[in-house]
């Protein structure tokens, strides 16, 4: 008997030593988790719009963390009934399941059955590769024991719910609920909870989108498991099993605000690095208004499609032209087909600089190149307000007279070249015109005379002060719009006219927080007084006339624009670029239409700023005004209003056809009544 006891103890010691050696061998270099933060999953960075509504994410693993208390009880019951009924009773490993799995695996001669508890699955997902080997199973068990020593059962279950993979890039319950059911996890029904609880076992095989019948069978297994554990009754089980599988439709063409999102991503990557924005779980509060963004995207696409439907393009391209547009360029710099009409829209809060909408093209997936921020184009007549602003700064009045007549200039090119500037509409000579009329009608020849009189270099200096960073050569052809500018720069500069002469830097990000809610950054207003507020108010008054009697007349007469607004059309002589940039007392909006290459859009009935760009502008402005109390532009101290004749510049008489409300520095207002009408 004594020998038997000694032999038994020796066997026990050998087994214990072997087990210790096994644990030492396989446990070497395994992580030793101590706090939940050391076991953090990769979290997506969420983007919120100005009202706090989520609209996009950056992620490698799509994941939104939940607290255990926010997880629907039906899902917890379903996952425990299906994956680990002994979860709250075992210590990381379920001995009964292990023995059953060993028997099955020995009979099969391979790893055929897992027997993994929820804790083991968590260890596997957090720390181990996905190879089905005996060594990995031993490491998984060792890690499960360490996790059980470090965390409570509820902490383990919460980490599991947020870590587990459900398929189609969705990690964690919240991401899966949105991906497959189109609702947040808190709104999941019993049938949806059972459906999702069945996915982690084999997300590909049980995908409700690709294999709905297999998903339904798997859901039935989960529901029966819930019935067996007493989580639901027989009647509830039968009703849930009979319910159809309903899955949210997969996303269609393009993402809302894709160009805005990419601009935000670039900013964040520059400040925090790519690793953090894709894994760090940042919360980014942006300036975007997703409702206005949707209107801008739809208005642009609708108008461009309409223009394309009206125009028969008489241009023939050789084989390979489209290939050359993208050859050798990274995806983010590729342009679209040269025959695909493009456009851009941007909307900026003039008081703060917050970008409320940004559309950089028709389809981000086709061409990520952002035409709102990255594409300097010749600005056409949208440049004219800067010439008139400099004139007002120098003491000109908006009712002063210019002359529209054939005009030539001798260029300073060393050869004495004579340059003749022509009006866009060459059929009419207006003769004497007021500054206000010349700007409203966008007449080139008197504008060129004014540019020459006030000084070309002084106008260039003003545009630099007002934020135009494109190519603005000091040449007389600036009057015809040869200066280059991006849409965002032009729109921001126009906003300064409506913001008392204060230029506010446009921005996209209000606030950034980390995954724990700690604030990392908050936007600080960046502004500069670039114009005297009286000059800005007079220019605004002149640009209001564009809608009343000028090139933007159809905005009110045909397109339904109401309320105070100021703006300017722009059309290149060869119809390659169509613009409208303008503002209300609250928001500045810019629109550009054209091809990526210098190709004629169409003719005077389709391709002018008024025909091509203005309808988009009005749609966006009307959406921005919806539900708001319309305001008038403020008249600052130091200016007095006077009703004048648009044509003669004198005080308006009873027969003047186009009376306007003019603004003057006290003592400079006209004293005579119009004799022309």
C-alpha positions in Angstrom: 0.0 0.0 0.0 2.8 2.3 0.9 4.5 1.7 -2.5 1.2 2.4 -4.2 0.8 5.8 -2.5 4.3 6.8 -3.3 3.8 5.8 -6.9 0.6 7.8 -7.1 2.2 10.8 -5.6 5.1 10.5 -8.1 2.6 10.4 -10.9 0.9 13.5 -9.6 4.2 15.3 -9.3 5.2 14.3 -12.8 1.8 15.5 -14.2 2.1 18.7 -12.2 5.6 19.2 -13.4 4.6 18.5 -16.9 1.7 20.9 -16.7 3.9 23.6 -15.2 6.5 23.1 -18.0 3.7 23.2 -20.6 2.4 26.5 -19.1 5.9 27.9 -18.9 6.6 26.9 -22.5 3.4 28.2 -24.1 2.9 31.1 -21.7 6.3 32.6 -22.5 6.0 36.1 -24.0 2.2 36.1 -23.7 0.7 39.4 -22.6 -0.3 39.9 -19.0 -3.4 42.1 -19.1 -3.9 44.2 -15.9 -6.4 46.9 -16.8 -9.1 47.3 -19.4 -7.1 50.0 -21.2 -4.3 47.5 -21.9 -6.9 45.4 -23.7 -8.4 48.2 -25.8 -9.8 47.2 -29.1 -9.0 49.3 -32.2 -11.8 51.9 -32.4 -13.0 53.9 -35.3 -12.8 57.6 -35.4 -16.3 59.1 -35.6 -17.3 62.3 -37.5 -20.2 64.3 -36.2 -21.9 67.1 -38.0 -22.6 70.6 -36.5 -25.8 69.2 -34.8 -23.9 66.2 -33.4 -25.2 63.7 -36.0 -22.7 61.0 -37.0 -22.1 60.9 -40.8 -18.9 59.1 -41.4 -16.0 57.1 -39.8 -12.4 56.3 -40.3 -11.5 52.7 -39.4 -9.6 49.6 -40.1 -12.1 47.8 -37.9 -15.5 49.4 -37.8 -16.2 49.6 -34.0 -18.3 51.8 -31.7 -17.9 50.8 -28.0 -20.8 50.2 -25.7 -21.2 50.0 -22.0 -22.6 46.7 -20.8 -25.6 48.5 -19.4 -26.4 49.8 -22.9 -26.4 46.3 -24.4 -30.0 44.9 -25.0 -30.6 42.1 -22.4 -32.0 39.9 -25.2 -28.6 40.0 -26.9 -26.7 39.1 -23.8 -29.2 36.2 -23.2 -28.7 35.1 -26.8 -24.9 35.2 -26.8 -24.6 33.4 -23.4 -27.1 30.8 -24.4 -25.3 30.1 -27.7 -21.6 30.6 -26.9 -21.1 30.0 -23.1 -24.0 29.0 -20.8 -21.6 28.4 -17.9 -19.9 31.9 -18.3 -20.8 33.2 -14.8 -19.8 29.8 -13.2 -16.4 28.8 -14.8 -13.0 30.3 -14.2 -12.1 30.9 -17.9 -12.2 27.3 -19.1 -15.2 25.0 -19.2 -13.8 21.6 -18.1 -16.9 19.7 -19.4 -16.6 21.3 -22.8 -12.8 20.7 -22.9 -13.2 16.9 -22.3 -15.9 16.7 -24.9 -13.8 18.5 -27.4 -10.7 16.4 -26.6 -12.8 13.2 -27.3 -14.0 14.7 -30.6 -10.6 15.9 -31.7 -9.0 12.5 -30.9 -11.6 10.7 -33.0 -11.2 13.1 -35.9 -7.4 13.3 -35.6 -7.4 17.1 -36.0 -8.8 20.2 -34.3 -12.4 19.7 -35.1 -14.2 21.2 -32.1 -13.3 24.3 -30.2 -14.9 24.3 -26.7 -13.8 27.9 -26.3 -15.5 30.0 -23.6 -16.3 33.6 -24.1 -13.2 34.5 -22.2 -11.1 32.2 -24.5 -12.7 33.8 -27.5 -11.8 37.2 -26.2 -8.2 36.2 -25.6 -8.1 34.7 -29.1 -9.5 37.9 -30.7 -7.3 40.3 -28.7 -3.9 38.6 -28.7 -3.6 35.5 -30.9 -3.5 34.6 -34.6 -6.4 32.6 -36.0 -4.6 29.4 -36.9 -6.4 26.3 -35.5 -3.5 24.5 -33.8 -3.0 22.7 -30.5 -0.4 25.3 -29.4 -2.7 28.2 -30.0 -5.5 26.5 -28.0 -3.1 26.1 -25.1 -2.0 29.7 -25.3 -5.7 30.7 -25.5 -6.5 28.8 -22.3 -3.5 30.3 -20.5 -4.6 33.8 -21.5 -8.2 33.1 -20.5 -7.0 32.3 -17.0 -5.0 35.5 -16.8 -8.0 37.5 -18.0 -10.3 36.0 -15.5 -7.8 36.9 -12.7 -7.6 40.5 -13.9 -11.2 41.4 -14.7 -14.7 40.8 -13.4 -17.2 38.8 -15.4 -19.1 41.9 -16.4 -15.9 43.6 -17.6 -15.0 40.5 -19.7 -18.5 40.3 -21.2 -18.4 44.0 -22.1 -15.0 43.7 -23.8 -16.3 40.6 -25.7 -19.4 42.5 -26.9 -17.2 45.3 -28.2 -14.4 43.1 -29.6 -16.1 40.2 -31.4 -16.3 40.2 -35.3 -19.7 40.0 -36.9 -18.7 40.2 -40.6 -18.6 42.8 -43.3 -16.0 44.8 -41.4 -18.2 45.2 -38.3 -16.5 44.7 -35.0 -18.6 44.9 -31.8 -22.4 44.9 -31.4 -23.0 48.6 -32.1 -21.3 48.5 -35.5 -23.0 45.2 -36.4 -26.4 46.6 -35.4 -26.0 49.6 -37.7 -24.4 47.5 -40.5 -26.9 44.7 -40.7 -30.1 46.1 -39.1 -29.8 49.9 -39.7 -30.5 50.8 -36.1 -28.4 51.4 -33.0 -27.9 48.4 -30.7 -30.3 49.8 -28.1 -33.2 49.6 -30.7 -32.6 45.9 -31.6 -35.6 43.6 -31.5 -35.4 40.0 -30.2 -35.2 38.6 -33.7 -32.4 41.0 -34.5 -30.5 40.1 -31.3 -30.8 36.4 -32.1 -29.6 37.0 -35.7 -26.5 39.0 -34.6 -25.7 36.6 -31.8 -25.5 33.8 -34.3 -22.9 35.5 -36.5 -19.6 35.4 -34.5 -19.4 31.6 -34.9 -18.9 31.9 -38.7 -19.7 35.4 -40.0 -19.2 34.5 -43.7 -21.3 31.3 -43.6 -24.2 32.9 -41.7 -24.1 36.3 -43.4 -27.8 37.5 -43.6 -27.0 39.5 -46.8 -25.2 36.7 -48.7 -26.8 33.6 -47.2 -30.2 34.5 -45.8 -31.4 30.9 -45.5 -28.4 29.9 -43.5 -28.7 33.0 -41.4 -32.3 32.1 -40.6 -31.4 28.5 -39.6 -28.6 29.9 -37.4 -31.0 32.3 -35.8 -33.4 29.5 -35.1 -30.6 27.6 -33.3 -29.9 30.7 -31.1 -33.6 31.1 -30.3 -33.9 27.4 -29.3 -30.9 27.9 -27.1 -32.6 30.9 -25.4 -35.7 28.7 -24.9 -33.6 26.0 -23.3 -32.0 28.4 -20.9 -35.4 29.9 -20.0 -34.6 33.3 -21.5 -37.8 33.2 -23.6 -40.9 31.1 -23.6 -42.2 28.7 -26.3 -44.6 31.2 -27.9 -42.1 33.9 -28.1 -39.6 31.5 -29.6 -42.0 30.3 -32.3 -43.0 33.9 -33.2 -39.4 35.0 -33.5 -38.4 32.0 -35.6 -41.2 32.8 -38.1 -40.2 36.4 -38.6 -38.5 37.1 -41.9 -34.8 38.1 -42.1 -34.7 41.8 -42.8 -31.3 43.4 -43.5 -30.4 47.0 -44.2 -29.6 47.7 -47.8 -25.9 48.0 -48.5 -24.7 51.5 -49.2 -25.1 52.8 -52.7 -23.1 55.1 -54.9 -20.9 57.5 -53.0 -21.0 58.7 -49.4 -22.6 61.9 -48.3 -20.0 64.5 -47.7 -17.1 62.4 -49.1 -15.0 65.3 -50.2 -15.5 67.0 -46.8 -14.6 63.8 -45.0 -11.4 63.4 -47.0 -10.4 67.0 -46.2 -11.0 66.4 -42.5 -9.0 63.1 -42.7 -6.0 65.0 -44.2 -6.1 67.6 -41.4 -6.4 64.9 -38.7 -3.6 62.8 -40.2 -1.3 65.9 -40.1 -1.9 66.5 -36.4 -2.4 63.0 -35.0 -1.0 60.6 -37.5 -2.7 57.9 -39.5 -2.4 55.2 -36.9 -4.4 57.2 -34.4 -7.2 58.3 -36.7 -7.8 54.7 -37.8 -7.4 53.0 -34.5 -7.7 55.6 -31.8 -11.4 56.1 -31.4 -11.3 59.9 -31.8 -14.6 61.8 -31.8 -14.4 64.7 -34.3 -17.1 67.4 -34.1 -17.1 69.1 -37.5 -18.8 72.1 -39.0 -20.7 70.2 -41.6 -24.5 70.5 -41.9 -25.5 67.2 -43.4 -28.9 68.5 -44.5 -27.3 71.4 -46.4 -24.6 69.0 -47.8 -27.3 66.7 -49.2 -29.0 69.6 -50.9 -25.7 70.8 -52.4 -24.8 67.4 -53.8 -28.3 66.8 -55.2 -28.4 70.3 -56.7 -25.0 70.0 -58.4 -25.8 66.6 -59.9 -29.2 67.6 -61.1 -27.9 70.8 -62.8 -24.9 69.1 -64.4 -27.1 66.3 -65.8 -29.5 68.9 -67.1 -26.7 70.8 -68.9 -25.3 67.6 -70.4 -28.7 66.7 -71.7 -29.0 70.1 -73.5 -25.6 70.1 -75.1 -24.4 68.1 -78.1 -20.6 68.1 -77.7 -18.9 68.5 -81.1 -15.5 67.4 -79.7 -13.7 64.3 -80.7 -11.0 62.8 -78.5 -8.4 60.3 -79.6 -8.1 56.8 -78.1 -6.1 57.0 -74.8 -7.1 60.5 -73.7 -9.0 59.3 -70.6 -6.1 57.0 -69.7 -3.6 59.9 -69.9 -5.8 61.8 -67.5 -4.9 59.3 -64.8 -1.7 57.8 -65.9 1.0 57.6 -63.3 -1.0 59.5 -60.7 -2.0 58.3 -57.2 -5.8 57.8 -56.8 -6.3 61.0 -54.8 -4.9 63.1 -57.7 -6.7 61.5 -60.6 -9.1 63.5 -62.7 -12.3 62.2 -64.2 -12.9 61.6 -67.9 -12.3 64.8 -69.9 -15.9 64.5 -71.2 -17.6 64.4 -67.8 -18.9 67.8 -66.8 -17.8 68.6 -63.3 -18.6 71.2 -60.6 -18.0 72.2 -57.0 -20.0 73.8 -54.2 -18.9 75.3 -50.9 -20.9 77.0 -48.2 -19.2 79.0 -45.4 -20.7 80.7 -42.3 -19.5 84.3 -42.9 -19.2 85.2 -39.2 -17.3 82.1 -38.0 -15.7 80.5 -41.2 -17.4 77.2 -40.4 -17.7 75.2 -43.7 -21.3 74.0 -43.8 -21.2 72.1 -47.1 -18.4 71.1 -49.5 -18.8 69.3 -52.8 -15.6 68.7 -54.7 -17.0 66.9 -57.7 -19.7 64.7 -58.9 -18.4 61.4 -57.6 -15.6 61.0 -55.0 -15.2 57.3 -55.9 -14.5 58.2 -59.5 -12.3 61.2 -58.8 -11.2 62.2 -55.2 -9.7 65.4 -56.6 -11.4 68.3 -54.7 -12.3 71.0 -57.1 -13.6 73.2 -54.3 -10.2 73.5 -52.5 -7.5 72.1 -54.9 -8.3 73.6 -58.3 -7.3 77.2 -59.0 -9.3 78.3 -62.1 -9.6 81.6 -63.9 -12.2 83.5 -61.9 -13.9 85.4 -64.7 -16.1 88.2 -63.6 -16.2 87.0 -60.0 -12.9 88.9 -59.7 -14.6 92.3 -60.5 -15.8 93.1 -56.9 -12.2 93.4 -55.7 -11.5 96.1 -58.4 -14.6 98.0 -57.3 -13.7 97.5 -53.6 -10.3 99.1 -54.2 -12.1 102.0 -56.0 -14.5 102.6 -53.1 -11.5 102.5 -50.7 -9.9 105.3 -52.7 -13.0 107.5 -52.6 -15.0 106.5 -55.6 -18.8 106.4 -55.1 -21.0 103.7 -56.5 -22.9 106.3 -58.5 -19.9 107.8 -60.2 -19.8 107.6 -63.9 -17.5 105.4 -66.1 -17.6 105.2 -69.9 -18.2 102.0 -71.8 -16.5 102.5 -75.2 -13.8 100.8 -77.3 -10.8 100.6 -75.0 -7.2 99.8 -75.7 -4.1 99.7 -73.4 -0.4 99.7 -74.2 1.2 96.8 -72.4 4.4 97.1 -70.5 6.0 94.2 -72.3 8.9 95.9 -73.8 7.3 95.7 -77.3 4.6 98.3 -76.9 1.9 95.8 -77.6 -1.6 97.2 -77.9 -4.2 95.2 -75.9 -7.9 95.7 -76.6 -10.3 94.6 -73.9 -13.8 93.6 -75.1 -17.1 93.2 -73.3 -18.5 89.7 -72.9 -21.5 90.8 -74.8 -20.0 92.6 -77.8 -23.3 93.6 -79.3 -23.9 96.7 -77.1 -22.0 99.8 -76.1 -23.5 101.2 -72.9 -21.8 104.6 -73.0 -21.8 106.4 -69.6 -22.6 104.0 -66.8 -22.4 104.1 -63.0 -20.0 101.9 -61.1 -23.0 100.1 -59.7 -24.5 99.4 -63.1 -21.1 98.3 -64.6 -20.6 95.8 -61.8 -24.2 94.5 -61.9 -24.1 94.0 -65.7 -20.5 92.8 -65.5 -19.2 95.1 -68.2 -15.5 94.6 -69.0 -14.4 97.9 -70.6 -15.4 100.4 -67.9 -14.0 97.9 -65.3 -10.7 97.9 -67.1 -10.6 101.7 -67.1 -11.4 101.7 -63.4 -8.6 99.1 -62.7 -6.1 101.2 -64.6 -7.2 104.3 -62.6 -7.0 102.8 -59.1 -3.8 100.9 -59.8 -3.4 97.3 -60.8 -0.9 96.5 -58.1 -3.1 98.0 -55.4 -5.9 95.7 -56.5 -3.6 92.7 -56.4 -2.5 93.7 -52.9 -6.1 93.8 -51.8 -6.9 90.4 -53.2 -3.9 89.0 -51.3 -5.1 90.6 -48.1 -8.5 89.1 -48.7 -7.1 85.6 -48.9 -6.8 84.9 -52.7 -3.7 82.6 -53.0 -3.9 81.8 -56.7 -2.0 83.4 -59.6 -3.1 87.1 -59.8 -0.7 88.7 -62.3 -0.5 92.5 -62.3 -2.0 92.9 -65.8 -4.9 94.8 -67.2 -6.7 91.6 -68.3 -7.6 91.1 -64.6 -10.7 93.1 -65.5 -11.8 90.2 -67.8 -11.2 87.7 -65.0 -7.8 86.1 -65.8 -6.9 85.9 -62.1 -6.8 82.3 -60.8 -8.5 81.4 -57.5 -9.9 78.3 -55.8 -13.6 78.2 -55.0 -13.0 78.2 -51.2 -10.8 81.3 -51.4 -13.2 83.3 -53.5 -16.2 82.3 -51.3 -14.3 83.2 -48.1 -13.3 86.6 -49.6 -16.9 87.4 -50.6 -17.9 86.5 -47.1 -15.7 89.3 -45.8 -17.8 91.8 -47.8 -20.9 90.6 -45.9 -19.0 90.4 -42.5 -18.2 94.1 -42.1 -14.9 93.7 -43.9 -13.7 90.9 -41.6 -12.0 88.0 -43.3 -12.6 84.8 -41.3 -10.5 81.7 -42.1 -12.7 78.8 -43.2 -12.3 75.6 -41.1 -13.8 72.1 -40.9 -13.2 70.9 -37.3 -14.8 72.3 -34.2 -13.5 69.9 -31.6 -11.6 66.7 -31.2 -11.9 64.3 -28.2 -10.2 61.0 -27.5 -12.0 57.8 -26.8 -12.4 58.7 -23.1 -14.0 62.1 -23.8 -10.9 64.2 -23.1 -10.7 67.3 -25.3 -7.7 67.3 -27.5 -8.4 70.5 -29.5 -11.1 73.1 -30.0 -11.2 75.6 -32.8 -10.3 79.2 -32.1 -11.7 81.9 -34.4 -9.1 83.3 -36.8 -10.1 86.6 -38.3 -8.7 89.8 -39.6 -10.1 93.2 -40.6 -9.2 93.5 -44.3 -11.6 96.2 -45.4 -13.2 99.2 -43.7 -16.7 98.2 -42.8 -18.1 101.1 -44.8 -16.3 100.0 -47.9 -17.6 96.4 -47.3 -21.2 97.7 -46.9 -21.0 99.7 -50.1 -19.7 96.8 -52.1 -22.4 94.6 -50.7 -25.0 97.1 -51.7 -23.6 97.1 -55.2 -23.6 93.3 -55.4 -27.2 93.2 -54.2 -28.0 95.0 -57.5 -26.8 92.0 -59.4 -30.0 90.2 -58.3 -32.3 93.2 -58.9 -31.1 94.5 -62.3 -28.0 92.6 -63.3 -26.7 89.2 -64.4 -28.3 87.4 -61.5 -31.8 88.7 -62.1 -33.3 85.2 -62.7 -32.5 84.2 -59.1 -35.5 86.2 -57.9 -37.6 86.3 -61.1 -37.4 82.5 -61.9 -35.6 80.6 -59.2 -37.4 81.7 -56.0 -34.7 83.5 -54.1 -36.0 85.7 -51.3 -34.3 87.8 -48.6 -31.2 89.9 -48.7 -28.4 88.5 -50.9 -25.4 89.8 -52.8 -23.3 88.0 -55.4 -21.6 87.9 -58.8 -21.7 85.8 -61.9 -18.6 84.7 -63.7 -18.2 83.4 -67.3 -15.0 82.9 -69.1 -15.0 84.3 -72.7 -14.6 80.8 -74.2 -17.3 79.3 -71.9 -14.9 77.0 -70.1 -15.7 78.1 -66.6 -19.1 79.2 -65.1 -19.2 80.7 -61.6 -21.6 82.2 -59.1 -20.3 83.4 -55.8 -22.5 85.3 -53.3 -23.7 85.6 -49.8 -26.6 86.4 -47.4 -26.1 88.0 -44.0 -25.4 84.5 -42.6 -23.7 82.4 -45.2 -21.4 82.6 -48.3 -21.9 80.1 -51.1 -19.7 79.5 -54.1 -20.4 77.4 -57.2 -18.2 76.5 -60.1 -19.1 74.4 -63.2 -16.7 73.2 -65.9 -14.5 70.4 -67.1 -11.3 69.4 -65.6 -9.6 70.4 -68.8 -10.1 73.7 -70.7 -13.0 72.6 -72.7 -16.0 74.7 -73.8 -19.0 73.8 -71.8 -21.6 75.1 -74.2 -23.0 78.5 -75.4 -24.7 81.5 -74.0 -27.9 79.7 -73.3 -26.4 77.0 -71.1 -22.8 77.8 -70.0 -22.9 81.2 -68.4 -22.6 81.7 -64.7 -26.2 82.7 -64.6 -27.4 79.6 -66.5 -25.0 76.9 -65.3 -24.0 77.9 -61.7 -26.7 80.3 -60.4 -29.5 77.6 -60.1 -27.3 75.5 -57.9 -26.4 78.5 -55.8 -30.0 79.4 -55.2 -30.9 75.9 -54.2 -28.2 75.8 -51.5 -29.1 79.3 -50.2 -32.8 78.6 -50.0 -32.0 75.4 -48.1 -29.8 77.4 -45.7 -32.6 79.9 -45.2 -35.3 77.3 -44.6 -36.9 77.9 -41.2 -34.7 80.9 -40.4 -35.8 84.4 -39.9 -34.5 86.4 -42.8 -32.2 89.3 -42.0 -31.1 92.4 -43.9 -27.5 93.5 -44.3 -26.5 95.9 -41.6 -25.7 99.5 -42.6 -22.8 100.6 -40.4 -22.4 104.0 -38.7 -20.9 106.6 -41.0 -23.0 105.8 -44.1 -26.3 107.3 -45.2 -28.8 105.8 -47.7 -30.1 107.7 -50.7 -32.4 106.5 -53.5 -30.6 107.0 -56.8 -31.1 106.2 -60.5 -29.1 103.2 -61.5 -28.3 104.7 -64.9 -27.5 108.3 -64.2 -26.3 108.2 -60.6 -28.5 111.2 -59.7 -31.2 111.1 -57.1 -34.0 109.0 -58.5 -37.0 110.8 -59.9 -40.6 109.5 -60.2 -39.9 108.2 -63.8 -36.6 106.4 -63.2 -37.0 102.8 -64.3 -34.3 101.4 -62.0 -34.2 103.2 -58.7 -31.7 101.7 -56.2 -30.9 102.2 -52.5 -27.4 103.6 -52.5 -25.0 104.2 -49.6 -22.8 107.2 -49.1 -20.4 108.7 -46.7 -22.2 111.8 -45.3 -21.6 114.8 -47.5 -20.9 112.8 -50.7 -24.5 111.9 -51.6 -25.9 113.4 -54.8 -27.9 116.6 -54.7 -29.6 116.7 -58.1 -32.6 114.7 -59.3 -32.2 112.6 -62.4 -32.7 114.5 -65.6 -32.4 111.5 -67.9 -35.8 110.0 -67.1 
